[in-house]
Amino acid sequence: MNAAYRSDGYAFGFLDGRAKKELRRAMLKAVCLPGYQVPYASREMPILRGFGTGGLQLTLALIGPSDTVKVIDQGADDSVNAVNLRQFIALTCPGTTATTRTREATLIQTRHRIPEQPLRADQILVLQVPYPDPLIVVEPSEERRKTMHGEADYSRLWVKLYEDLVHFDEITISHRYPTRIAGHYVIDPSPIPRWDVPKLHQAECLYLFGAGREKKIYAVPPHTDAEPLTFDDVAFRVEDFTDPVSGQRYACARCGATDSFLDELIGEDGRKIHQCSDADYCQGRLNALQRMQNAPEAA
Amino acid sequence: MSADADPILEVKGLTKLHGGGCSRCLDSTGPEAGSNVCPHCGTVVACADVNLNLTRGEVLGVMGESGSGKSTLVRLLYGDEAPTCGSVLFFDPATPAASRTPIDLPALNARQARDLRNRRFGIVHQNPHLGLNFRISAGGNIAERLLMGGEMRYAHIRERARQLLMRCEVAASRMDELPGRFSGGMQQRVQIARALATNPPLLFLDEVTTGLDVSVQARILDLILGLQHQFGVSMIAVTHDLGVIRMLASRTLVMKMGRIVESGLTDQILEDPQHAYTQQLVASSL
C-alpha cells in the first residue's frame, strides 16, 4: 500500500503483545472446541463496536509481515467499511500486502459473505460477528444459554423452525442460520446468507468468528462437519434465484454468472437487475471473458 | 399395595433444607413442634425424611395444606430441585424387568437428568404459564416435548401433536393458535397433551384443577382418569382438594410441616382418619 499510510508510531498490528497473546490463545481454544464460544477481553479499537472490531482484532493478532490481506464487506472490496479496515491494516501492519483477489489472499476479513471461490488450506477467513449466540432468540439469560450449550439442549431452536413451517410453510431464517458444528455446539454463523452456510461444511480453510461487542471468539476448523439445523423430512434450502416469469435462474447482469449469490439492484433504467454479490468473483469472470474475446484477435 | 408389585418409584429419606442446617433441625421441627423453621439455626425444613413407593399404573395422592411441602416433594421428584439428602430410585418400565436396574435420580448429572425427564416424566402444573410457552402455538408446545425426546421428523411431530390434542379434547383445528387465546380449561388440556407427548410412564400432577370451575374440573379429572386407564401411567397427584384425591388416587399421603403424617388407602384415610391433622382436614371439607 501507499507508504504515506505507514506510521512508526504504532506497534505492528496496533495491538500490544499481551492482547495478541490472549487473542491467539482464545483462537486456539476455539479451534480445539469447534463451535464453542470462547470469551475474551475485547480491546477498545479506533473504530466503533459493531463495525467489525471483533474481526479486526482477530486479523491483527493473526497477521504477519508476509501476509496478503483482503477485506470484504457484503461481498465487495470497495465499500466504506472494507476500505477503512484495509487502510487501517495497511497503516498499522507495514510490510503486508493488500489485495482484492480472493485467490491471492492469505488472510481474509469479511462481513456477511463467504467468497464464492472455494478457499484453500493456506487461507484463513475471519468473520465479523454481531450476535454470537444463536440461542439469544429463545433464551434471554446468558447463564441458562451457557448451560443449554453445554448440554447440547437445542430443542427450542427446532421449535422455532417448527413454528416457521407451521405459519409460513418454510423456514424463514434468511441469514444467521443456526448451524451445528461437529455434532455438538450450534453456532450463529454471523449474518451470511443461507447460500454460504454449506461452505462451512468440511472446508479446506479455517473459519474464525470474532464478536467484538459481545466479546466471543469461535471457530469452524477445516474438515469439520457443519450442519444447518433442519428436520429429517424437511431439507435445508439455499436462496432460490429462479425468475418466476421465465422459470430460469437469474444471471448476473455484469458477468452472466448463474452459479453465484446475486444481489438485486435497481438499474439505471429503473428495472430490477441482478448482480454477483462477490465483486472479485464477478470481476474474475469478466476478465476471463475479455481474455477469451481478445484471444482470437491476437491470433 | 404389596411390596413385590412392579415398582416404578422408590423414595427413601428424601429431605430438603433451605438454609445452612444444623444437627438439631430435623428433631426440632415438624408437626409436633408446630413449625418447619428450625429454632436453632433458622433453616426451613421444606421436606424431611419422606419415604414412598409407587407401583406401575398406580395413582398416589399427596394432600396437605399450603406450605406442607407437597410442591417441594414434586419439584424434588421431577428434578427441578436437588434434595439435601435421600434417594429417589426410578425403575424404567421400558427396560425388561430382568435387566432393570434402578436409576438414582439425584445422582444423575444435569444432562442425564434432563434427558430422563424429557423422555420418561411428564408434569402438569397448576398454572399453565409454568407448563406452557405462551409465545408459541399449542402444537409448538407439544412439538417442543417431542423434539426434546429426539423426534426429528416434522410430519410425525405434526401428526402426533394432532392426535394428542384430539385425545385431550382440544379441537385439532386450533393447534396452530397461541395458548393465550384458549380458555383456562383448554390450556390445562394442552398442558396434559404436552406432558403425555413422549408416552411417559410417570406423570406428576401439581394442583391440576385448582382455579378451574367445577364442571371443567370434573371433565379434566375424567380425562386424566381415562388416560390413566388407557395408558397405565403412574401418577403422583398433589392437591389440597379432597374431591380430586377421592376420584383419582388409590393411595394417599397426608403431609404437614414437611413430614408425612399419615398414609394408606384413600378410602381408609377419608373415612377413618387416624392422625389429628387428617381428621381436621377431612372434617373441614365435609
Boltz contact constraints between the chains, C-beta under 6 A:
constraints:
  - contact:
      token1: [A, 151]
      token2: [B, 111]
      max_distance: 6.0
  - contact:
      token1: [A, 155]
      token2: [B, 144]
      max_distance: 6.0
  - contact:
      token1: [A, 155]
      token2: [B, 147]
      max_distance: 6.0
  - contact:
      token1: [A, 155]
      token2: [B, 148]
      max_distance: 6.0
  - contact:
      token1: [A, 158]
      token2: [B, 147]
      max_distance: 6.0
  - contact:
      token1: [A, 159]
      token2: [B, 140]
      max_distance: 6.0
  - contact:
      token1: [A, 159]
      token2: [B, 143]
      max_distance: 6.0
  - contact:
      token1: [A, 159]
      token2: [B, 144]
      max_distance: 6.0
  - contact:
      token1: [A, 162]
      token2: [B, 140]
      max_distance: 6.0
  - contact:
      token1: [A, 162]
      token2: [B, 143]
      max_distance: 6.0
  - contact:
      token1: [A, 163]
      token2: [B, 136]
      max_distance: 6.0
  - contact:
      token1: [A, 163]
      token2: [B, 140]
      max_distance: 6.0
  - contact:
      token1: [A, 166]
      token2: [B, 176]
      max_distance: 6.0
  - contact:
      token1: [A, 231]
      token2: [B, 152]
      max_distance: 6.0
  - contact:
      token1: [A, 231]
      token2: [B, 154]
      max_distance: 6.0
  - contact:
      token1: [A, 232]
      token2: [B, 152]
      max_distance: 6.0
  - contact:
      token1: [A, 232]
      token2: [B, 153]
      max_distance: 6.0
  - contact:
      token1: [A, 233]
      token2: [B, 153]
      max_distance: 6.0
  - contact:
      token1: [A, 233]
      token2: [B, 154]
      max_distance: 6.0
  - contact:
      token1: [A, 233]
      token2: [B, 155]
      max_distance: 6.0
  - contact:
      token1: [A, 234]
      token2: [B, 154]
      max_distance: 6.0
